Amino acid sequence: MPTEDIIVMGSSIINNPIGYAYDNRGDSNDYVDVRGGENVFAPDAVVVFTADNISNNGEFSSNSQITDIVVYASAADYVNGIPLYTYDIAPSQNPWWWGNNDDTGELVSGSVRAMGDTYINVAADGFRSNDPGAPDLDQLFIAPGVDLSDPGTDIIMQDTDVDYDGDGVISGNENGNDTFSIENNVFAEAAIAAAICLTRGTLIDTPKGPMFIEALQEGDQVNTLDNGPQTIRWIGARKMRAEGTMAPVLIKAGALGNVRDLKVSQNHRMLLRGPQAQVLFGERDVLVAAKHLVNDDKIRLQSGGVVEYFHMLFDDHQIIFAESCPTESLYPGKEALEAVSVEARDEILAIFPELEQNIGQLSRYELKAWEAKALKHAV
C-alpha cells in the first residue's frame, strides 16, 4: 500500500491536548472537544508526517503507520528542504496506530487514538530527535485547517464534508466518512503556496528594462545578481485571500533600496548586504524572510482583500531585482512542488524531472528568526 506525507502547519497541532473525545458513537453528533494543550511547534512551522500503508484513495486504515516526523521552521524552509527537527521511531518502539474509542468521553490527552475526516490523534511518545531544541512529543492532536494556537474551545465534528478542490461541489472522497485523508494537505499547501512569491504589479529588472511580473513568460530573460541574464523556465500565479499567513508584507519605497512600494509573501526572502551581516554572521550577503523584517513602520503586513502571488523558476536559485531591490526566485528543490497547484506541478516536473529527487543549493546564507532579529537591531 502507498506511503504518503501528511503536511500540517504548526498552528494545527497540539501536544497532550486537553478535552474530550466522543467520536465512536456511530451517530451524526460524534465530535472532539479540544480546550487546550501545548503548542509544541511554532504556528508557521510546517510539520510532515510520513505514513505507510495508506489506502489507494489516500485514506488511513487500521494498518496505517506513522514512521517519521520532520519539522520545518517555516513554509520557506519547507520549500527549500531545510529541516529544523527530524524525529524517528526509537528502536524499542513501534509506530503508532489508530484505534477505536469507547463512547465514554475519555480525555483526549489519555490513550485515545481516534480520527475524523479532518483530525487525527497520534501517540507520538515513541519518536525521538537528536536535533538541539527538539521538543519531546507525547500525544499529538492534529487538525489541519484549524487554528489550535490560541486558548479556547474547538469543536470538530468527526463526520465532515470537505470541499478540497474548492469547486463548490461535494463529491467522491470529499463526502465525510469519519476517516482521515491526505487530502487535508490542502490546508497547509495554501500557506506553502505563498512561501516565495511576488505580487501582481511588481516591476522586475530584465535586459529589456523593467517589466511587470504578470507580463513575463517562460523563455523571457531576467537580470540576476550573480549570473547575468537568466531564462525563466517556469512562471505561475495563484490568487488567495490576503489574511493571516497569506497576507503580504508591504515594503515601502526606500525601506530596502526599492524604488517603489514592494509587496512580497511573508516567507519571501530579501537579500540584505552590508558590514553588519559580515560582523554578525561572517557573510557579506544574507537572505532574510520578509516577515522577520516587519517593523510596523516602513515594513508591515497588509491584510484584506485578495492578493495574486507569482512564482518564477530558473535552472538554479537566483537573486533577481524586484523594484530594484535584490530578492530571491523560487528555489528549485523538490519541496517547491508543494508550493504550486497540481497542474503547475506537472508542468514543472516535465521541465525539471530531477526535482522529485534532487535538492539544489541556496544562493546565499539564510538567516533564522533570531539571527534576523539581531541584524534588524544592528542596522
Secondary structure, DSSP 8 states (H G I E B T S, - for coil): ---EEEEEEGGGEEEEEEEEEE--SSSTT-EEEEEEEE--S-TT-EEEEEEES--TTSB--TT-EEEEEEEESSHHHHHTT--SEEEEE-TT----------SS--BTTTT---EETTEEEEE-TTEE--STT-----EEEE-TT---SSSS-EEEESS----TT-SS---GGGS--S--BGGGHHHHHHHHHTSS-EETT-EE--TTS-EEGGG--TT-EEEETTTEEEE--EEEEEEEE--GGGS-EEE-TTTTS-SS-EEE-TT-EEEEESHHHHHHHS-SEEEEEGGGG--SSSEEE--SSEEEEEEEE-SS--EEEETTEEEE-B--SGGGGGGS-HHHHHHHHHH-GGGGT-----SSEE--HHHHHHHHHH-
